[in-house]
Amino acid sequence: MSEILVGTCSWTDRALLAGGWYPRGRRDAEGRLRHYAGRFPVVEVDATYYALPREETCRLWADRTPDGFRFDVKAFSLLTGHPTRQASLPADLRGEPAGPWLLDTVWQRFSGALEPLRRAGRLGTLLFQFPPWFAPGPRAEKALSECAERAAGWPVAVEFRHPAWWQEGRRARSEALLTELDMAAVAVDTAQGLPGSMPPVAPVAAPRHAVVRFHGRSTAWGTGSKEDKFRHTYTEAELAEWLPRVRSMAERADEVHVLFNNCCADAAVRAAESMSRLIDGGPSGDLARADASSAPSDPATLFDRTTLFEAATLFDPEPLGNNPGNSPGTSAT
């Protein structure tokens, strides 16, 4: 069986910083990352969705982590068709019209900044998380093909937020499409029975790697604030449901990344610790019982619809029902 790497979707989340998980003396930027990397072998970088990374920052990340550590980096919002504020672009690109030239230029700067991670062997995957209105169809497939062409040679994983991609009757075609494009598929765990619930499938589309993201099982997934959407403490039984799927993925991919995104207080790191023990065959121990209601409130939402411009016209706005959580102004955590 291939290697299974377990971690969380951030090491700098505000709720985690306030929760006391980092010991005294390890609470500056360098200390936090070194502490995290001493306990988990992989982490997701979420900040790159909101702003282009800096090459020097990526160099520091590589220097502060051990050999074998992996960073899964989320693609900048413009690259996945999410609404993007002009202010989040580099100053010289603000005011440029959305279109192929802007996408290509942003990609060049985004990927160029990540080169220190790639050269150091620290880059796990580039996570392209598409919005809920990105529904299956010819235009979406064309957009995926253009994305794959732009990112040729880079390890890419794709997370869909429209459930039709993985529903019966479409699932095999979706997996075959990603295989053809050499893109890994992202499996997700989230609450079921909601309009935007993703089926709990475990596809392996690319032999190089596969990704599982645990978003929690809050019934406020499509409608609540960030805190409400991700407020969930995984039980041992819930984690154990995924063990056969994760192990099956590890039989078909060289590396599997299991990442926890239930980012209230220290719930994600506790779930990751428990999942690691379960995968290793030992008892999971007590899962976190932190009071997530004490986590600090999320800062003001990044997206203001009065200042947005649509990133790419290839993406069909097909929100699911009347769910306000699927509106173009929604953060893509």
C-alpha positions as CSV (number, residue, x, y, z in Angstrom):
1,M,0.0,0.0,0.0
2,S,1.2,3.5,-0.9
3,E,1.9,6.2,1.6
4,I,-1.1,7.9,3.3
5,L,-0.3,11.5,4.6
6,V,-2.7,13.0,7.1
7,G,-2.9,16.7,8.0
8,T,-5.1,19.8,8.1
9,C,-6.3,22.5,5.7
10,S,-4.4,25.2,7.4
11,W,-1.7,25.7,10.1
12,T,-2.5,29.4,10.6
13,D,-6.3,29.4,10.9
14,R,-7.3,32.1,13.4
15,A,-9.4,29.7,15.5
16,L,-6.4,27.3,15.8
17,L,-4.1,30.1,16.8
18,A,-6.5,31.1,19.5
19,G,-7.1,27.5,20.7
20,G,-3.8,27.0,22.5
21,W,-2.6,24.1,20.3
22,Y,0.8,25.9,19.6
23,P,3.0,25.9,22.7
24,R,4.6,29.0,24.1
25,G,7.8,29.8,22.3
26,R,6.4,28.4,19.0
27,R,3.8,31.0,18.2
28,D,5.7,33.1,15.6
29,A,5.5,32.3,11.9
30,E,8.6,30.1,11.9
31,G,7.8,28.4,15.2
32,R,4.2,27.5,14.2
33,L,5.2,25.9,11.0
34,R,8.1,23.9,12.5
35,H,5.8,22.8,15.3
36,Y,3.1,21.7,12.8
37,A,5.6,19.9,10.5
38,G,6.9,18.0,13.5
39,R,3.5,16.4,13.9
40,F,2.0,16.1,10.5
41,P,3.6,15.3,7.1
42,V,1.2,17.4,4.9
43,V,-0.7,20.7,5.1
44,E,-2.9,22.7,2.8
45,V,-2.2,26.3,2.0
46,D,-5.5,28.2,1.9
47,A,-4.1,31.8,1.7
48,T,-3.1,31.4,-2.0
49,Y,-6.8,31.3,-2.9
50,Y,-7.2,34.9,-1.8
51,A,-4.0,36.4,-3.0
52,L,-1.0,35.4,-5.2
53,P,1.8,33.9,-3.1
54,R,5.3,35.4,-2.8
55,E,8.3,33.5,-3.9
56,E,10.2,34.4,-0.8
57,T,7.4,33.1,1.4
58,C,7.5,29.8,-0.4
59,R,11.2,29.6,0.0
60,L,10.8,30.1,3.8
61,W,8.2,27.4,3.9
62,A,10.6,25.0,2.2
63,D,13.4,25.9,4.6
64,R,11.3,25.5,7.7
65,T,10.0,22.0,7.0
66,P,11.8,18.6,6.8
67,D,12.4,16.5,3.8
68,G,9.3,14.6,2.7
69,F,6.9,17.3,4.0
70,R,4.2,18.3,1.5
71,F,2.3,21.5,0.9
72,D,-1.0,21.2,-1.0
73,V,-1.5,24.7,-2.5
74,K,-5.0,26.0,-3.3
75,A,-5.2,27.7,-6.7
76,F,-5.9,31.5,-6.7
77,S,-9.6,32.2,-7.1
78,L,-9.3,33.7,-10.6
79,L,-7.9,30.4,-11.9
80,T,-11.0,28.5,-10.9
81,G,-13.7,30.9,-12.1
82,H,-14.6,32.4,-8.7
83,P,-15.4,36.0,-8.4
84,T,-12.2,37.9,-7.6
85,R,-11.7,41.4,-6.2
86,Q,-9.6,43.7,-8.3
87,A,-7.7,44.6,-5.1
88,S,-6.5,41.0,-4.7
89,L,-4.6,41.2,-8.0
90,P,-1.1,42.6,-8.3
91,A,-1.2,46.4,-8.8
92,D,-0.1,46.2,-12.5
93,L,-3.0,43.8,-13.3
94,R,-5.8,45.7,-11.7
95,G,-8.2,47.1,-14.3
96,E,-7.2,44.4,-16.9
97,P,-10.3,42.7,-18.5
98,A,-11.0,39.2,-17.5
99,G,-10.0,36.7,-20.2
100,P,-7.3,34.3,-21.5
101,W,-4.5,36.9,-21.2
102,L,-5.2,37.7,-17.6
103,L,-5.6,34.0,-16.7
104,D,-2.3,33.1,-18.4
105,T,-0.5,36.0,-16.7
106,V,-1.9,35.2,-13.3
107,W,-1.0,31.5,-13.7
108,Q,2.6,32.4,-14.7
109,R,3.0,34.5,-11.5
110,F,1.2,32.0,-9.3
111,S,3.3,29.0,-10.5
112,G,6.5,31.0,-10.6
113,A,6.1,31.9,-6.9
114,L,5.7,28.2,-6.1
115,E,9.0,27.1,-7.7
116,P,10.9,27.0,-4.4
117,L,8.5,24.4,-3.1
118,R,8.7,22.4,-6.3
119,R,12.5,22.5,-6.4
120,A,12.7,21.4,-2.7
121,G,10.4,18.5,-3.3
122,R,7.8,20.1,-0.9
123,L,5.0,20.6,-3.4
124,G,2.2,18.0,-2.9
125,T,-0.5,19.2,-5.3
126,L,-2.1,22.3,-6.7
127,L,-5.8,22.2,-5.6
128,F,-8.2,23.5,-8.1
129,Q,-11.5,23.8,-6.2
130,F,-14.3,24.7,-8.6
131,P,-17.4,26.6,-7.5
132,P,-20.8,25.1,-6.9
133,W,-22.2,26.5,-10.2
134,F,-19.5,24.7,-12.2
135,A,-21.8,22.0,-13.5
136,P,-20.9,19.1,-15.9
137,G,-21.2,19.9,-19.5
138,P,-19.3,20.8,-22.6
139,R,-18.3,24.3,-21.4
140,A,-17.1,22.9,-18.1
141,E,-15.1,20.2,-19.8
142,K,-13.5,22.8,-22.1
143,A,-12.6,24.9,-19.1
144,L,-11.0,21.8,-17.4
145,S,-9.0,21.1,-20.5
146,E,-7.7,24.6,-20.7
147,C,-6.8,24.5,-17.0
148,A,-4.9,21.2,-17.6
149,E,-3.1,22.7,-20.5
150,R,-2.1,25.7,-18.5
151,A,-0.9,23.6,-15.6
152,A,0.8,20.9,-17.7
153,G,3.7,19.3,-15.8
154,W,2.4,20.4,-12.4
155,P,0.6,18.0,-10.0
156,V,-3.0,19.0,-10.0
157,A,-6.0,17.8,-8.0
158,V,-9.6,18.9,-8.8
159,E,-12.4,19.3,-6.3
160,F,-15.9,19.7,-7.6
161,R,-18.6,21.4,-5.6
162,H,-21.5,20.5,-7.9
163,P,-22.7,17.0,-6.9
164,A,-23.7,16.0,-10.4
165,W,-20.0,15.3,-11.2
166,W,-20.0,12.3,-8.9
167,Q,-23.6,11.1,-9.1
168,E,-24.5,7.7,-10.6
169,G,-24.6,7.9,-14.3
170,R,-22.0,10.6,-14.5
171,R,-19.3,9.3,-12.1
172,A,-17.4,7.1,-14.6
173,R,-17.3,9.8,-17.2
174,S,-16.0,12.4,-14.7
175,E,-13.2,10.1,-13.5
176,A,-12.3,9.2,-17.1
177,L,-12.1,12.9,-18.0
178,L,-9.7,13.7,-15.1
179,T,-7.6,10.7,-16.0
180,E,-7.3,11.9,-19.6
181,L,-6.3,15.3,-18.3
182,D,-3.8,13.8,-15.8
183,M,-5.7,15.5,-12.9
184,A,-6.2,13.9,-9.6
185,A,-9.7,13.7,-8.1
186,V,-10.5,15.1,-4.7
187,A,-12.9,13.0,-2.5
188,V,-14.9,14.9,0.1
189,D,-16.7,14.2,3.3
190,T,-19.5,16.5,4.2
191,A,-23.0,16.4,5.5
192,Q,-25.4,14.4,3.4
193,G,-29.0,15.2,2.4
194,L,-28.4,18.8,1.6
195,P,-28.9,20.4,-1.8
196,G,-25.1,20.8,-2.3
197,S,-24.0,17.5,-0.6
198,M,-21.3,15.7,-2.5
199,P,-21.5,11.9,-2.8
200,P,-19.0,10.2,-0.5
201,V,-17.1,8.6,-3.3
202,A,-13.4,7.9,-3.5
203,P,-12.2,8.2,-7.1
204,V,-8.6,7.8,-8.2
205,A,-8.2,9.5,-11.5
206,A,-4.4,9.9,-11.6
207,P,-1.9,7.3,-10.4
208,R,0.5,9.9,-8.9
209,H,-1.7,11.0,-6.0
210,A,-5.3,11.3,-4.6
211,V,-6.8,13.7,-2.1
212,V,-9.5,13.4,0.5
213,R,-10.8,16.6,2.2
214,F,-13.0,16.3,5.4
215,H,-15.2,19.4,5.6
216,G,-17.2,18.3,8.7
217,R,-20.8,17.3,8.7
218,S,-22.6,20.5,9.8
219,T,-26.1,20.9,8.4
220,A,-25.2,24.5,7.9
221,W,-22.8,23.5,5.1
222,G,-24.5,25.5,2.4
223,T,-26.0,28.3,4.3
224,G,-24.0,29.2,7.4
225,S,-21.1,31.4,8.3
226,K,-17.6,29.9,8.1
227,E,-17.8,28.9,11.8
228,D,-21.2,27.3,11.3
229,K,-20.3,25.5,8.1
230,F,-17.2,23.8,9.6
231,R,-18.3,23.4,13.2
232,H,-18.0,19.6,13.6
233,T,-16.1,17.3,15.8
234,Y,-15.5,13.9,14.1
235,T,-16.2,10.8,16.0
236,E,-14.1,7.7,15.8
237,A,-17.0,5.9,14.0
238,E,-17.3,8.7,11.4
239,L,-13.5,8.5,10.7
240,A,-13.6,4.8,10.5
241,E,-16.2,4.9,7.7
242,W,-13.5,6.3,5.5
243,L,-10.7,3.8,6.3
244,P,-11.7,1.2,3.6
245,R,-12.0,4.0,1.0
246,V,-8.7,5.6,1.9
247,R,-6.9,2.3,1.9
248,S,-8.5,1.4,-1.5
249,M,-7.2,4.8,-2.8
250,A,-3.8,4.0,-1.5
251,E,-3.8,0.7,-3.5
252,R,-4.3,2.7,-6.7
253,A,-2.4,5.9,-6.2
254,D,1.3,6.5,-5.3
255,E,0.3,8.9,-2.5
256,V,-2.9,9.8,-0.7
257,H,-3.4,13.1,1.2
258,V,-6.1,13.1,3.9
259,L,-6.8,16.7,5.0
260,F,-9.2,18.0,7.6
261,N,-11.0,21.3,7.0
262,N,-13.3,21.4,10.1
263,C,-11.5,24.5,11.2
264,C,-13.1,25.5,14.5
265,A,-10.8,25.7,17.5
266,D,-8.5,22.6,17.3
267,A,-11.1,20.2,15.9
268,A,-9.1,19.7,12.7
269,V,-5.8,18.8,14.3
270,R,-7.5,16.5,16.8
271,A,-9.3,14.7,14.0
272,A,-6.1,14.4,12.0
273,E,-4.3,12.9,15.0
274,S,-7.1,10.4,15.5
275,M,-7.3,9.5,11.8
276,S,-3.5,8.9,11.8
277,R,-3.8,6.5,14.7
278,L,-6.7,4.6,13.0
279,I,-4.7,4.3,9.7
280,D,-1.7,3.0,11.7
281,G,-4.0,0.4,13.2
282,G,-4.1,1.7,16.8
283,P,-6.9,3.1,18.9
284,S,-7.8,6.7,17.9
285,G,-7.9,8.0,21.5
286,D,-10.2,10.7,22.6
287,L,-11.2,13.1,19.8
288,A,-11.2,16.8,20.6
289,R,-14.0,18.0,22.8
290,A,-13.1,21.7,22.5
291,D,-16.0,24.1,22.7
292,A,-16.1,25.3,19.1
293,S,-18.5,28.0,20.1
294,S,-15.7,29.8,21.8
295,A,-13.7,30.1,18.6
296,P,-13.3,33.7,17.4
297,S,-15.6,35.0,14.8
298,D,-14.5,35.0,11.2
299,P,-13.2,38.2,9.8
300,A,-15.3,40.1,7.3
301,T,-15.9,38.2,4.1
302,L,-13.4,38.7,1.4
303,F,-15.9,39.2,-1.3
304,D,-18.0,42.3,-1.8
305,R,-20.3,41.9,-4.7
306,T,-20.0,45.6,-5.4
307,T,-16.3,45.3,-6.2
308,L,-16.3,41.9,-8.0
309,F,-15.7,41.1,-11.6
310,E,-16.4,37.6,-12.9
311,A,-13.1,35.7,-13.4
312,A,-13.9,33.6,-16.4
313,T,-16.9,33.5,-18.7
314,L,-16.5,29.8,-19.4
315,F,-18.1,28.9,-16.1
316,D,-21.9,28.4,-16.1
317,P,-23.5,30.0,-13.0
318,E,-25.8,27.1,-12.0
319,P,-26.3,27.4,-8.2
320,L,-28.1,24.6,-6.6
321,G,-31.7,25.6,-5.9
322,N,-32.1,28.8,-3.9
323,N,-29.3,28.0,-1.5
324,P,-27.6,31.4,-0.6
325,G,-24.5,29.5,0.4
326,N,-23.9,28.7,-3.3
327,S,-23.9,32.4,-4.4
328,P,-20.9,33.7,-6.3
329,G,-19.9,35.7,-3.2
330,T,-19.3,32.6,-1.1
331,S,-15.8,31.9,0.2
332,A,-14.4,28.7,-1.3
333,T,-12.8,27.2,1.8
